[in-house]
Amino acid sequence: MAEKMKIIPLGGLNEVGKNMTVYEHGGEIIVVDCGMGFPDGDMYGIDLVIPDATYLVKNRARIRGLFITHGHEDHIGAIPYILRQVNMPVYCTRLTAGLIKLKLEEHGLLKQTKLITVEAGEMIRVGKFYVEFIHVNHSIADSVAFAIHTSMGVIVHTGDFKIDSTPIDGEVIDLGRFGELGREGVLALLADSTNVERPGYTMSERIVGKTFDRLFTGCKQRIIVTTFASNVHRIQQVIDAAAACGRKVAVSGRSMENIMRVSTELGYMKLPKNTVVDLNKIKSMPLDKQVLVTTGSQGEAMSALYRMAFSQHRQIDVGPGDRVIISASAIPGNEKTIGRVINELFRKDVEVIYDKSDPLHVSGHACQEELKIIHALTRPKFFVPLHGEQKMLRRHMKLAMEMGMDRKNIVLPDIGSVIELTTKTIKIADNPAPSGSVLVDGSGVGDVGAVVLRDRKILAEDGMVVVILNLQHGQILGDPEIITRGFIYVKESEELMRELREVAGSAALAAIGKKSRDMNELRGAVKSAVSGYLFKHTKRSPMVIPVVNRIS
């Protein structure tokens, strides 16, 4: 019988974020990445979304390790939640390990987690897998791809990458190693599809540095720069541009402070002498000597830039003397929140520079020509597009076919699909693995499901009507009391409220007249009558909650 490998994506397909892929061979399992996703607009009150780990919990005895490609939230954000369910060793590069440590400390899991740091170029053996770390360029330092060596052959898992010939740290993607693997033979390639719709090449990170130099030189205003906290190289370029102009730099925002601390301690960020100062100290300096680096590039509520825009920041007031540079692109879905912050800054006469025509941001993901280079170098027998929405996955499949791959050697999986691989065939099995999304709300993980979300949606859209009935010896005392929240303004709707009391009272009397002692039946009758009346007369469907008080 032919050897077989299973590849099971538990996240990151037909969505952006929540990346997690399972590799199963010879009765053993390794997991690549463990990311979170952002909630959709109709996930009211949800903080983040993580992959369903049911398959991992069920097979925990066979798991040999968790391998992380890089330190972005969509690849590490779910680690504390998954490790609570399945304790496994975590393998990653140094900066990624530093960021994961922050999460583990916050969740009280650091002591019980085995965190192993690996350098790019090294190979780690775990069970029957040999996992090789290959350096790649991305919008965070210390990013790697994996070459997973097995008795069946080599699987290349790119993670997020681009080809940057002039990276800030001087470490160019290891194309030579991809080429060597291709010559030796790659069984399957699983590659990043995020930017596959864009022709050409992704611009180098250094382009943004030149923009900063231009915007800083001769500027008489205070400069406030917001970018992704994890983009260590971007922050480095801001600091270098500030130092060249004789400006001091201060940092605002918890995640930005944490990243800078970790990356500086580990040597990924080099701070020019006497350039970075405390936020309280920089305030007393002339405006043209100040640079603030802040969180809030996605317009997140309560981020540093958001608080500045809406006059909620305790230390910084912004106004006509400020130039705000937004050095980030909008994550799909965040356009409105970013727009609100930009409009509020303009209202305060702040100069905001965010125009896409100015190279203030470059992507960390490969465009079509870079993807073609990886395909050409690795020459895989089989191909699986990863990381992207359906349109991206389909375009990546087409690109692979343009490179000469046979359609039957390419699969387009969904979350939970079980990809079965032999040395000669690839297919998706009939029975998918348990998969999906687990919602995190505050400290609750998975306790908010479809029913609760539906209720929240109703409350958000149509509000709530509470009907209170007082019952004594099987008789209703007085008129029902009606309380509404988020439905109507009661003082202007007295006629509707009077009619609601009559409808609720009549329904309750009818239910009691049937000699039923079942309170649920009474509540159901009142709810049905009030809901029906409201929809008929207002075309709205608020949540109706009948409350029956028994008075002895």
N, C-alpha and C positions, 0 to 999 in steps of 0.2 A: 504493500500500500504506500502511495506517495506521501512524503512529508507534507504537513500542512501548517500554515500560519493563519491566525485570525487577526484582523485589524478592525477595531471597533471605535469609531469616533463617538464620544459622549458629549461633544459640544463643538462649536466653531463652524458648523455647516448650516447654510441657509440662514445665517445670522452673522453679526459682527461681534466677536467677543466670546467668552465662556469656553475657551479652547481646552480640549482634553481628548487625548487619543490613547487607546489601549492596544498594546501589542502582546499577543499570546502565542507561545510556541513551546513545544515539548512539555506541556503541562505547567509552564511558568508564565508569569505576566510581568511586564513593565508598563508604566504609565508615563506619557509625555505631556507635560503642562497641566495646569490645574487653575484655570482662569474663571473670572467672574464676568457677568454682563450687566449692562445698565437696564433698569426697568423700562418697559414701554409706557406710553402716556396713560394707558388705561389701568396700569398697575398701581392704584392709589395707595400711597403710604409705604410702598415697598422700597427698601434701601438698595438692594442688589439682588442679582439672580445668579445662582450657581448650578453646576451640572448635577443631575441625579446620580448618586453614587451607589445605587442599589446593586449594580453588577459587581462593583468592587467589594462591597460589604459581603456579598454572597461568596466571593472568591478570594477573600482576604488572605487565606493561608497560602495561596499560590503567587501572591504579589512579591516581587523582589526589589522594587524601588520605583521612586517617582523622579523623573528627569525633567529639568526645567530649561527651556531654551533662552529665556531672558526675563528681566524683572518688571515688565509691564503688567498692569492689573488684570488685563484679559488673559494673562498666562499664569499669574501667581495669586490673584485675589481670592480664590476659593480655598487656598491651602489650609488655613486654620479650621475651616468648616469640614473639609474632607478628612483631615488628619484626626479630628475628633471621632470620626466613624471608623477610619482605617489607619492605624499607625504604621507608617512605612518610612524607610530611609529616603532622604531627599538629596539628589545629586545636582549641583549647579556650579556656575562660575562665582568668583569672589564677590562682585558687586551684587549679583542676584541674591547670593547668600546673605549679604548685609541687609538687603531690603526685606527678605523673608524673615530674618531675625526680628526686625521691628514688629512684624505682624504676629509672630509667635510669642514675643514678649507681651504684647497687648492682650493676647488671648490666654496667657498663662500656660503656653505649650512648649516653651523653649527647652526646658529641662528634659522633657520626655521625647523630644524629637531628635533623631540622628540626622544632622545636616553635614553633608560631605562636600567640600569645595574641590573643584576639578579645573585644571587649566585647559584652554583650547589647545588641541594637538594631542591631548592624552586620551587613553582608552581605558575604560573601567569594565571589569567583568562582574556581572551579577547573574548568578545561576548559569543558564545556558545562553545568555546574551552577552555580547561584547559591545559596549556603547562608546563610540568615538566622538569626541567633541571637536567640531570644526568651526573656526572663527568666521563670522559673517559681520557685515555692516548693517546697522539698524539705527533707529532714533534713540537708542539707549546703549550705553557702553556694555561690553562683555557679553554680547549676544552670540549664540552658537547655533549651528545646525547639528544634527546627529546622523552618523552613519551607524546603523544598527546591524552588527555582524552576527549571523546565525549559521547553522549548518546548512540551511537552504540557500543562503546568499546574503547580499547586503541590501538593506532598505535605507534610503536617504530621506530624512525628514528635515526639511529646510528651516522650519520655524519662520518667523518674520525676518525678511532680509531685503537688502538692496545691494547693488554693486557701486561702491563709492571709491573712485580712484584717488581722491584727495581727502581722506577722513581726518577729522580733527586730531585723533590720537596717533595718526600715522600707520595704523594697523589695517591694511587692505584685506578684504575678504579673501580667504584661502582658495582661490580658483584652481590653483595647482593640485590641491588635494581632491577637489571634485573631479578634475580631469583624470587623476590616477585611479580613482574609484571607478570611473567610467571605462577606463581601459581594462581594469580587472574584472568588470562586470557588475552592474547594478540591477538587482532583481526588480525593485520598485522604487519610484520617486513619489513622495508626497510633498507638494509644494504650495507655498503661499499664493493665494489668488487675489489678494486685496486690490492690487492696482492693475490687474490684467486688462482692464478696459482702456487703459491709457497707452497710446503708442510711444515709441521712443525710449528714452532713459530718464530715470529720476535724477534731479539735480543734486549736486554735492552739498553737504551741510555747510561747507565753506562759503557758499553763495550768501547765506544768511548773515554770516560774520561781516561780509563786505557791506551789506545793507545797514547793519548796526553802526559800523564805522562812519558811514555817510550821514546817518540820522543823528549820531552823537556829536560829530564835529561841528563846532560853531553854534550849537544849540544853547540858548540862554535859559531854557525852562528846566524844571525838575523832570527827569525821565523816569517813567514807570513802565516796566516791561513785564508782561504776563506770558507764560508759556507752560507747556506740560512739565510738571515738577520732575518727572523721570528723565527728561532730556538733558543729561549732564553736559553734553558737548555744547548744547545751545546756551546753557547758563554760563559755561566757561567763556563762550564768545562774548556774552554780555559783560562779564567781569573784565575781560581783556580790553574791550572797547572803552569801558569806563576808565580803566587805569590809564589808557593811552591819552585820554582827555583830562586827566587829573581829577576825576570824580571818585567819590566814595560810594560804596554799594552796601545796601542793607536788604534784608530778606524779611518778607511778611507772608505768613501762611504755614500751618503746621507741616504739611507734606513737603513743602519746599525746604523748610528748615531741616527736616529729617534726612531728605535726600542729600542735601549739601553736606550735612555732618558725616553721613556714611561715606559718600564719595570722596570727601576730603581725607578722612581717616584712612581710607584704602588706597589713596593715591590716584584716583581717577579724575580728580579736579585739583588744579594747582592754583592757589590763590596768590596773586601778586602782593608783595609786602605792603601792609598798612592800607589795603584797599577795602576790605570787608569790615564793616563796623556795626555796632548795635543799632537797632531801629530808633531807640530813644536818643542816641547820640547824634545821628544824622539829621534829625529834625532842626537842630540849632544852626546847621550849616546853610550857606547861601543856596538858593534853588539850583543854580547852574553847577553846583558841586555834588548834587545828589542823584543817585540812581537807585530805584527800588525794584527788586525782583519779587513778583507776587504770584500767588495761585489765582485761579479764576478765569483761565483761558476759555473755559466752556460755559461761562456765565453761571457757575454753580452757586446756589443760594448759600450764603454764609462764608463763601470764599473771601480772601482778602480784597480782591478787586471789587467784588459785589458789594462788600461792606463800605468800601471807599465811595463807590458810585452812589449808594443810597444813604450816605452820611451816617453809617453805623459803625465805622472803624474808630476805635478809641484813641488811636495815636495819629492817624493821618487824615487831614482834610484836603480834598482836591478842589481845584478851581482853575481860573484862567492862566495861572503860571505853570501848568502841568502839560506834559506830552505823554500820552499813553500809547504804547506800542503793543499790539496784540500779535504775538509771534506764534500762531497756531491756526490750524484749520478746524472748522466745526465738525465734531463727530456727528454723523447723521442723527437728526432728532433734536440736536441742541441749538439749532439756528435761532429759534425764538428767544431762548434764554440769553444767548449772547447779544442778540439785537436789543433786548431790554436794557442790558448793562451799557452798551454803546450809546443808546439814546439818552440814558440818564447822565452819562459823562458829558455828552454834547450839551445837555441842558445846563450843566455847571460851567460851560464855556471851556471845557478841557479840549485840547487838540488830540484827536484819536486817529492813529494811523493803523489801518487794518486792511487796506486795499489789496486785493489779490494781485494787482499789477506790480506791486512792490514785492520782491522776493523776501518776505518776512517768515516764511515757513516752507520747508521742503519735506516731502513724505519720507518715511522710513521703509517704504515697500517698493519692490521691483516693478518697473513697467515692462511692456511687452518684450523689448529687445533684451533686457536683462534676464527675463524668464527664459527666453530662447537660448541664451548663453548657458544657463544651468542645464536645460534640457539637452543641449548639444554636448556639453562636457560629460554629463552622467550617462547619457545614452541608455535610459532605463528600458527594461523589457515591459514593465507595467507602469501605469500612472494613475494616481488618485489626486485630484485637486482638493486642497484644503483651504480653510480660512476665507470665508466669503459667502455672499448671498447667492441664490440660484443663478442669477444672470452672470455673476463672476465665475462660478464653477463651470458653467456651460461655455463661456468664452475661453477659459483656460483649456478645456477639453478640445475646443476647436484649434487653439494654438498648438497643442501637442500633435494634433492630426496634421497641421500645416508643417510640423517638423518631421513628418513621415511616420508617426505612430499609427498602428492599426486600431480602429474604433473598438474592436473586441478586446483589446489589451488595456482599455481605459474604463474605469467605473466611476459613476457619479453617486456616491452614497448620501444618506441622510443621517441625522443623529440617531444612533442606536443600530444602524446597519452593521451587519456582521460580514466583513469582507473576507472571503476565504481565498487564500493564496497557496498555490503549489509552484513548483519550478516551471510548470508549463501552462497553468491556467489561473485566471482571476475571475471571481464572481461574487455576487451578493447573495448570501444564504436566505432561505425563506423565512426563518424565525429571527426577528430582531432582538437585541438585548434590551432590557428595561432601561429607559432613558427619558430625558425631558428636562424640565426646569424646576428647581427648588427655590422658593422665594424666601428672602431674608428680610424680616421686619423687626428692627431693633435687635433684641437678644433672641427673638423667636426665629427658628430655622425650620421651614417646612410646615409650620402650623397655620399658614395662610394659604388656602387652596382656592379652587374655582368658585365655591359657594361664597366664601368670604369676599373675594374680589368682586363677585357679582353684586353682593350687598353694598360694598363700598361704591361701586359704579352707580347704583340706584341712588344712594345717599348723595353722591356728588352731583348727579344730574337732576334729580327730582325731589330730593329732601326726604323728610320723615314726618309722619302724622301718628301721634300716640293717642289712643282712645282709652280713657280710664273709666271703668265701671265699678261702682260700689254695690256689693251684693250682701243682703242680710236675710237669712231664712228663705233663700230661694227667690227673693224679691229685689228688684232694682231700686236703690235709694237715689232719688233725684235724677237730674239729667246727666248723661255722660259728659265727662270733661275732655276737651280736645286740646292737645298741645302740638304745635308744629315747629319744625326746625328746617330751614332751608327750602321751604315749600311756598309759603305766601306770607305777606306782611299782614298779620291778623287784624290790626286796627282798621285796615282799609278793606277788609273782606268779612265784615260781620255777618252779612246775609249768608255767605257760603258756610261760615262756621255754624250758624243757627241750623241750616239745613243738614249739615253733617251730624250735629247732635241728634236731630230727629231720625235720620237714617240709621245711625248706630243704635239708638234706643229702640226703634222698631225691630231691627234685626235681633237684638238681644231678647226682647219680649217674645218674639216668635220662637226663638230657640228654647227659652225657658218654658214656653207653653207646651212644648213637646215632652215635658217632664224628664228631660235629659239631665243627668247629674254630671255628665262629662264636661269639665271646664274647657277642654280642647275644642269640643264641638261648639261651645258658646263663642270662644275666641275666633274660631274659623268662620262662623256665620257673620260676626261683626266685621272681621277683616274683609271677607268677600263682598259684603254689602257696601262698605265704605270705599274699597278699591274700585269697585264697579261704578259707583256714583261719581267718584273723582275723575276717572278716565272719561266718562260720558260728558261731564260738564267742563273739564279743564284740559282734556287730552294729555294729562300727565299721569305718571304712575309712581307716586312716592311710595316709600316703604311704610306700610301700615302696621303698627304694633298695638294690638289690643292688650290692655292690662286689667285683670279682674281682681279687685280687693274683696276678700271675704271678711265681713264685719260680724263678730259674734254678738 
